[in-house]
Amino acid sequence: MSSLILLSRTFKLSNSIPLKTLLTTSTTTTTFGGVAYRSYHSQDHININTIDNSKIDDQILTTAIKYIPEYGFQSKCITEAIKQLKYPDSMNSLFTTKPGNNSLELQLMIHWLKLQRYNLEKYIQTNPFSNTQSYEEKLIELINVRLSYNEPILHQLKTNGISQLILPYNLSQGLNELYQLSDDLAYYSGDKSHDFNWYSKRLGIASIYVSSELFMLNDTTKDFKLTKSFVKKRIYDLQKLGNGYNNIEQWIGFNTISLINLIKSQLTRG
């Protein structure tokens, strides 16, 4: 339940990097296995996750994603992917002997999250914003697009997906992905912050995304109408609150309390 507090610590770790360097934008594109993945935002962007489909383990995990609708975030997805790719059963050892001792289920979940960030980048490339869209409008659109990627496996996320990320020993990897996603969303929306607003915006976006994702799990309205309204309200609330809170600690406190309460209520409802 302390995920947002830990996320704030992740942001603060960036204090070891000079602010000028931290905010230097880079648009280097690297191609792996015919798929382009871009590094951006900073020359020293921390913990950038990539998918390299020239590696056997990433090939297997990418194939395993196809089995999530049927099996959920379970190791059976990886077993089935190994069979489909006609690798020997012993290939399971690629995942069980990795440094960090992460479960197969967590590795599958993290890979799925990385893939959705890549899909969001593809969306940006094929659906450019209009010149009239505000920062908030862009952010609302992108959060809703990212949430739409959850729709085919919403039940699986609710039953055994998100629960993987809130386990104490899995928090750091889940938070790293949340950090990367909030940075992506701010960057793509046109954030040009050059002070501590850089931190507060990403912390606020992280809070909004997680709370919206949890809200969506119990939204039964057509096309997730209530979730979209929730996202819109939270984004404009963030804009208003941002004008009144100048201290990053106040931002952390506000967002942490609201997010913890929402997580508790959603998990209680099941």
TIBA-781593 format. One line per 4 residues: their letters; for each residue x, y, z of N, C-alpha, C. Coordinates in steps of 0.001 Angstrom, whole numbers. Atoms other than C-alpha are relative to their C-alpha. Example, Ala and Ser with C-alpha at 12.3 -4.5 7.8 and 13.67 -1.06 7.14 Angstrom:
BEGIN
as	890 -1190 0 12300 -4500 7800 900 1200 0  -820 -1190 -60 13670 -1060 7140 -770 1090 730
This chain:
BEGIN
mssl	804 -1203 0 0 0 0 851 1273 0  -863 -1173 -35 3046 2293 147 622 248 -1357  -601 -52 1335 3602 2137 -3610 293 1415 -452  -241 -1357 474 3232 5862 -4257 1122 655 780
ills	-1115 -518 -782 5594 6690 -1393 1307 -488 -599  -1202 548 607 8146 4363 -2932 261 614 -1362  -169 -646 1295 7523 5925 -6329 642 1360 180  -580 -1314 -241 8324 9340 -4880 1486 -121 289
rtfk	-1412 220 -267 11612 7918 -3630 745 -290 -1290  -605 276 1304 12314 6645 -7131 297 1298 -731  -224 -1293 626 11875 10180 -8468 1153 724 683  -1012 -740 -735 14079 11566 -5712 1401 -536 -254
lsns	-1305 550 317 16899 9205 -6641 651 756 -1145  -526 -752 1137 17250 11333 -9754 732 1253 442  -689 -1186 -486 18592 14128 -7532 1506 -141 -112  -1435 209 133 22025 12543 -7893 500 426 -1372
iplk	-347 -445 1346 21964 13661 -11547 -223 1502 -84  219 -1440 143 22482 17372 -12302 -1288 278 -748  1314 -266 563 19108 18904 -13133 83 310 -1484  -135 -345 1414 20353 20294 -16440 143 -1261 -844
tllt	-180 1261 719 21481 16819 -17497 -1270 -813 0  1216 789 -146 18331 15188 -16179 -1065 413 -989  1071 -513 827 16115 17406 -18303 389 148 -1462  -421 -60 1390 18119 17139 -21518 -726 -1060 -803
tstt	808 938 779 15863 15565 -24113 851 -729 -1021  -670 825 991 17123 12727 -26254 -1047 -771 -773  964 757 809 15329 11022 -29132 712 -1103 -776  -716 1096 627 17687 8153 -29867 -922 -1185 -227
tttf	831 1167 310 15973 5236 -31602 892 -1208 -222  -733 1246 138 17284 1687 -31275 -943 -1060 -533  843 1044 582 15988 -1237 -33310 439 -1364 499  -254 1360 -459 15710 -4718 -31830 -934 -936 -742
ggva	826 1009 665 14518 -7626 -33924 -1032 597 -927  924 -623 932 12939 -5292 -36444 -1005 928 649  925 -881 -709 11084 -3351 -33748 784 1142 614  -724 -1168 -495 12150 186 -32882 -478 374 1393
yrsy	312 -458 -1347 12312 1274 -29256 812 1262 258  -667 -1281 -120 13132 4877 -28429 307 329 1452  -364 -545 -1297 15018 6247 -25445 -149 1512 -94  282 -1422 98 14061 9812 -24589 -25 614 1370
hsqd	171 -806 -1205 13546 12494 -21956 1328 449 606  -1226 -380 -670 17102 12476 -20594 1153 -849 -495  -1187 765 359 20609 11491 -21498 277 -1079 1039  -231 941 -1093 20642 9700 -18133 -1313 -558 517
hini	1314 518 -401 17078 8384 -18097 189 -1328 725  -274 1138 -865 17038 5849 -15266 -916 -1181 -300  785 1243 61 15925 2224 -15619 -901 -100 -1233  796 120 1218 14731 2423 -19221 -158 -1477 -346
ntid	283 1392 330 13058 -876 -20048 -132 -160 -1508  111 259 1433 13409 -2341 -23521 -380 -1459 -218  285 1369 430 12159 -5420 -25312 903 -290 -1182  -932 366 1060 14795 -7103 -27456 -422 -1356 -556
nski	528 1245 555 13100 -9684 -29665 1038 -827 -748  -1064 867 503 16466 -10935 -30847 447 -972 1092  -316 882 -1122 16769 -12536 -27401 -1102 -1045 152  965 1097 -84 15112 -15890 -26880 -1014 235 1107
ddqi	942 -177 -1108 13606 -14980 -23510 -1062 1039 -335  987 -1005 395 11955 -11860 -24937 -935 -533 -1086  859 640 1003 10693 -13856 -27928 -1084 -834 676  943 875 -706 9086 -16331 -25556 -1040 819 753
ltta	937 -824 -768 7553 -13643 -23334 -981 729 -911  891 -683 940 6176 -11735 -26322 -1051 -968 -537  954 1021 448 4575 -14946 -27590 -953 -380 1129  817 377 -1163 3315 -15749 -24084 -1141 981 240
ikyi	1041 -1022 -170 1327 -12482 -24077 -1310 -451 -651  1196 441 737 -1077 -14100 -26578 -869 -953 822  735 990 -795 -2085 -16680 -23976 -618 590 1267  539 -613 -1217 -2968 -14200 -21212 -1530 -6 27
peyg	1474 38 -57 -6662 -13924 -22247 -551 -1357 430  478 1345 -339 -6984 -17699 -21801 424 -443 1399  -539 543 -1248 -4760 -18407 -18800 255 1050 1079  -342 -1031 -967 -4271 -15052 -17100 1507 162 107
fqsk	-1439 -220 -188 -894 -13938 -15788 588 -1181 772  -469 1235 -610 213 -17498 -15075 1173 -565 -799  -1182 574 642 3368 -19453 -15848 -359 -884 -1193  435 851 1117 1346 -21678 -18199 112 739 -1332
cite	-151 -791 1233 1449 -18823 -20742 1403 -167 -567  -1384 159 436 5227 -19142 -20873 237 -1424 -495  -128 1401 427 5038 -22934 -21087 -589 -204 -1394  654 129 1306 2621 -22689 -24025 791 720 -1089
aikq	-802 -746 976 4804 -20085 -25747 1235 -795 -406  -1171 840 293 7832 -22374 -25481 -385 -1123 -962  485 1059 900 5807 -25148 -27115 -272 556 -1393  348 -581 1298 4524 -22860 -29869 1244 310 -819
lkyp	-1237 -363 694 8044 -21693 -30712 905 -1207 -236  -719 1267 216 9183 -25349 -30707 1376 -17 671  -1196 89 -826 11823 -24814 -28053 -170 -1169 970  114 1092 -983 12628 -27640 -25623 -553 513 1330
dsmn	571 -378 -1293 10899 -27635 -22243 1040 604 934  -1077 -498 -862 14263 -26891 -20645 171 1514 -91  -87 -1455 147 13902 -23302 -21895 -623 733 1189  548 -602 -1214 11928 -22668 -18715 1099 523 910
slft	-1114 -394 -866 15312 -22386 -17011 496 1410 -307  -362 -1385 328 15882 -19090 -18857 -639 976 974  760 -897 -869 13317 -17570 -16518 170 -332 1481  -124 394 -1408 13830 -19565 -13330 1387 270 564
tkpg	-1368 -245 -471 17570 -18836 -13180 437 1444 -198  -355 -1407 208 17433 -15111 -13936 381 662 1322  -323 -753 -1214 19070 -12729 -11438 -1248 699 536  1151 -660 -598 16537 -11345 -9006 -1063 -970 473
nnsl	945 1029 -466 14609 -14598 -8573 -1461 383 -184  1392 -394 232 11451 -13057 -10003 -809 -1186 -510  868 1088 441 8546 -15425 -10491 -295 135 -1490  378 -32 1409 7501 -16361 -14014 -1198 912 -209
elql	1197 -839 105 4194 -14615 -13363 366 1478 -19  -409 -1408 -29 5908 -11328 -12490 733 369 -1280  -724 -280 1239 8234 -11555 -15494 -967 197 -1163  1020 -139 1044 5196 -12020 -17727 -726 1329 141
mihw	708 -1251 -254 3415 -9072 -16113 842 1203 -413  -879 -1122 336 6405 -6738 -16478 182 98 -1509  -149 -6 1460 6883 -7764 -20105 -1260 566 -657  1262 -522 541 3203 -7052 -20792 -62 1517 172
lklq	4 -1445 -242 3558 -3593 -19230 947 726 -956  -949 -595 944 6625 -2846 -21349 -604 63 -1403  588 71 1338 4777 -3933 -24477 -1083 1055 -181  1050 -1017 112 1891 -1573 -23720 600 1403 -113
rynl	-673 -1297 182 4304 1351 -23386 490 146 -1437  -402 -28 1406 5673 426 -26795 -1202 258 -899  1218 -224 787 2120 284 -28177 -461 1450 88  368 -1407 -159 1480 3749 -26773 871 882 -887
ekyi	-886 -761 880 4504 5058 -28634 -429 -151 -1459  484 213 1373 3208 3494 -31865 -1255 830 -258  1222 -798 142 -136 5210 -31259 358 1456 -277  -418 -1390 186 1601 8584 -30998 518 223 -1415
qtnp	-593 -141 1327 3467 8000 -34240 -1044 2 -1106  1029 116 1042 293 7191 -36179 -1216 896 238  1130 -876 -333 -2120 9587 -34430 510 1311 590  -570 -1249 -518 -418 12978 -34149 -1075 912 580
fsnt	927 -946 -615 -2024 15591 -31933 -240 1186 -929  262 -1241 733 -3674 18655 -33413 660 1154 743  -654 -1165 -600 -2111 22051 -32779 -871 693 1034  925 -684 -912 -5192 23137 -30849 -172 -736 1332
qsye	177 764 -1235 -5018 20418 -28175 902 526 1108  -769 -444 -1156 -3927 21557 -24742 772 -1171 601  -756 1039 -701 -1491 19669 -22529 -947 -968 704  953 839 -735 -4402 18418 -20416 -799 -900 -942
ekli	765 796 967 -6383 17261 -23465 839 -1149 -556  -893 1058 486 -3389 15327 -24771 177 -1086 1061  -211 944 -1089 -2823 13742 -21391 -1228 -877 226  1249 765 -132 -6468 12701 -21085 -103 -1048 -1104
elin	71 939 1126 -6354 11122 -24542 960 -1163 195  -1008 1056 -117 -3157 9210 -23836 -295 -962 1146  349 890 -1108 -4278 7877 -20467 -1135 -926 -416  1117 834 460 -7516 6663 -22042 451 -1040 -1024
vrls	-536 962 972 -5604 5041 -24906 731 -1125 731  -736 1030 -755 -3291 3281 -22462 -961 -910 762  984 816 -712 -6268 2115 -20402 -737 -948 -946  722 844 966 -7921 752 -23554 754 -1297 -282
ynep	-781 1219 217 -5063 -1751 -23870 -307 -1060 1062  357 946 -1064 -6336 -3331 -20647 -1292 -758 -295  1356 528 190 -9802 -4075 -22025 -54 -1496 -325  117 1432 341 -9130 -7518 -23607 324 -938 1161
ilhq	-397 886 -1106 -7664 -8833 -20347 -382 612 1350  393 -694 -1228 -9508 -6771 -17749 -249 -983 1142  285 995 -1041 -10707 -9852 -15882 1296 -593 544  -1270 580 -430 -7195 -11295 -15794 797 984 854
lktn	-674 -1011 -814 -5787 -8017 -14481 -600 47 1397  697 -108 -1281 -8392 -7972 -11754 237 -1217 883  -92 1222 -803 -8002 -11587 -10669 1424 -371 392  -1362 406 -382 -4248 -12181 -10819 1105 835 -624
gisq	-1015 -843 620 -2476 -9385 -12686 530 1060 935  -416 -1112 -852 -2390 -6279 -10532 486 -495 1352  -416 539 -1301 -2062 -8404 -7401 1479 -381 5  -1426 313 85 1388 -9442 -8665 854 1204 372
lilp	-808 -1205 -152 2569 -5847 -8513 -29 575 1400  100 -602 -1329 1419 -5006 -4993 612 -879 1087  -735 811 -967 3303 -7859 -3326 1277 740 383  -1157 -793 -453 6090 -6297 -1206 1278 -269 -779
ynls	-1248 329 684 8895 -8168 -2983 -58 278 -1502  126 -340 1423 7552 -7137 -6415 -145 1502 -232  322 -1421 133 6952 -3446 -5693 998 773 -847  -1004 -825 672 10248 -2122 -7022 -129 -72 -1515
qgln	124 127 1452 9742 -3517 -10532 -1297 619 -507  1259 -624 389 6112 -2460 -10658 100 1512 14  -168 -1449 -100 7064 1040 -9536 882 536 -1118  -851 -429 1103 9796 1224 -12139 -809 159 -1281
elyq	847 -105 1187 7252 538 -14876 -970 1174 109  902 -1130 -199 4849 3071 -13369 736 1312 -214  -842 -1182 214 7660 5637 -13317 205 240 -1494  -239 -146 1435 8454 4966 -16980 -1268 446 -726
lsdd	1259 -357 655 4794 5186 -17982 -368 1451 275  355 -1387 -319 4190 8472 -16145 928 969 -717  -946 -829 747 7331 9895 -17753 -382 43 -1473  460 58 1388 6121 8727 -21178 -1207 911 -215
layy	1240 -769 146 2687 10284 -20650 268 1496 63  -331 -1423 -110 4147 13621 -19552 746 476 -1246  -809 -369 1167 6659 13678 -22400 -840 111 -1264  818 7 1207 4207 12758 -25158 -1041 1117 12
sgdk	1018 -1052 -106 1715 15325 -23844 595 1390 -141  -657 -1279 230 4295 18073 -24246 474 709 1244  -483 -638 -1220 5476 18692 -20693 1382 591 -229  -1277 -686 181 8299 21223 -20710 518 540 1328
shdf	-431 -446 -1324 8926 21532 -16977 1518 -31 112  -1445 -65 -206 12451 22580 -15982 332 286 1460  -245 -193 -1424 12152 22666 -12190 -647 -1159 736  553 1121 -745 10621 20580 -9436 -1414 -357 -432
nwys	1271 411 600 7332 20617 -11328 188 -1261 -834  -310 1220 763 9065 17928 -13394 -340 -1223 838  285 1115 -898 8797 15629 -10379 -1480 -67 343  1384 1 -487 5371 16699 -9172 -976 -416 -1089
krlg	897 392 1088 3762 16299 -12598 8 -1509 -202  -87 1442 216 5034 12769 -12997 -589 -784 1168  610 640 -1160 4018 11861 -9480 -1516 88 -79  1445 -166 149 558 13282 -10098 -571 -888 -1086
iasi	454 852 1105 234 11448 -13422 -7 -1466 421  -53 1380 -483 1311 8190 -11788 -1200 -308 878  1153 177 -884 -1369 8636 -9142 -1289 -108 -798  1220 9 818 -4040 9399 -11735 -105 -1287 -805
yvss	71 1211 809 -3108 6452 -13929 -392 -1206 848  293 1167 -836 -3140 3905 -11105 -1433 43 508  1369 -106 -515 -6383 5221 -9618 -1021 -234 -1110  906 212 1135 -8005 5230 -13086 -51 -1472 -390
elfm	-53 1426 325 -6862 1675 -13750 -810 -811 1007  777 686 -1035 -8337 528 -10440 -1489 285 -153  1399 -378 211 -11548 2444 -11134 -595 -805 -1155  464 700 1199 -11828 762 -14534 -360 -1459 285
lndt	243 1413 -307 -11763 -2706 -12980 -1445 -275 383  1384 180 -447 -15266 -2153 -11605 -994 840 -797  868 -830 841 -16681 47 -14373 -754 -895 -989  819 836 895 -19560 -1693 -16152 -743 825 -1050
tkdf	691 -844 970 -20694 1277 -18258 522 -270 -1409  -375 223 1396 -20626 1084 -22061 1213 847 -357  -1234 -664 424 -17204 1958 -23494 730 660 1165  -660 -509 -1201 -16066 2643 -19928 -169 1515 141
kltk	322 -1422 -36 -17794 5996 -19946 356 632 1340  -299 -552 -1321 -17435 6478 -16195 1502 122 236  -1460 -65 -141 -13719 5712 -16318 555 1211 -735  -463 -1152 773 -13200 8327 -19020 -344 1305 703
sfvk	385 -1191 -767 -15106 10878 -16945 901 155 1218  -881 -6 -1164 -12994 9914 -13941 1376 546 -375  -1310 -466 467 -9764 10451 -15905 -22 1504 -239  104 -1423 321 -10907 13839 -17162 -53 855 1256
kriy	129 -761 -1242 -11907 15039 -13707 1320 40 759  -1253 51 -746 -8663 13886 -12124 1086 847 -652  -1009 -809 686 -6531 15568 -14797 -216 1483 282  261 -1421 -251 -8247 18923 -14341 107 336 1482
dlqk	-260 -201 -1428 -8161 18500 -10563 1492 170 239  -1453 -82 -115 -4423 17948 -10897 498 1368 -437  -381 -1324 493 -4108 21144 -12920 -275 1070 1054  365 -995 -1014 -5928 23152 -10242 867 -126 1249
lgng	-803 211 -1198 -4058 21588 -7351 1450 380 -230  -1378 -338 320 -758 22091 -9125 282 1473 153  -180 -1437 -150 -1321 25814 -9014 54 416 1460  56 -361 -1406 -1765 25706 -5250 1058 -655 859
ynni	-1017 699 -766 994 23324 -4140 1364 234 -634  -1314 -299 535 4541 24569 -4590 1067 -928 562  -970 858 -659 6230 22029 -2361 -230 -1447 -403  137 1373 475 6911 18525 -3693 -484 -923 1099
eqwi	444 851 -1096 6343 17040 -237 -1514 72 167  1454 -126 -75 2799 18422 -224 -665 -814 -1103  527 797 1111 2226 16825 -3609 8 -1477 362  -123 1411 -364 3482 13484 -2331 -1067 -376 1013
gfnt	987 281 -1037 1256 13674 725 -1401 -86 -548  1356 -11 555 -1894 14566 -1182 -265 -1229 -852  221 1109 926 -1481 11951 -3896 95 -1356 682  -145 1273 -700 -355 9199 -1542 -1258 -354 773
isli	1195 255 -804 -3334 9551 790 -1178 -395 -880  1150 294 859 -5896 9609 -2023 155 -1342 -695  -214 1258 709 -4313 6691 -3865 -111 -1198 937  79 1099 -963 -3928 4504 -775 -1452 -299 342
nlik	1415 200 -322 -7577 5052 120 -731 -705 -1136  671 620 1143 -8665 4116 -3403 404 -1464 -149  -461 1384 101 -6505 986 -3492 -697 -866 1042  662 757 -1069 -7948 -131 -156 -1453 -283 -352
sqlt	1423 182 292 -11513 426 -1281 -217 -955 -1162  166 858 1171 -11059 -1291 -4651 322 -1456 321  -364 1370 -333 -9313 -4350 -3222 -1022 -629 937  1046 499 -892 -11992 -4641 -550 -1219 -434 -800
rg	1142 325 849 -14670 -4624 -3246 270 -1228 -857  -374 1175 813 -12706 -7295 -5162 -292 212 -1436
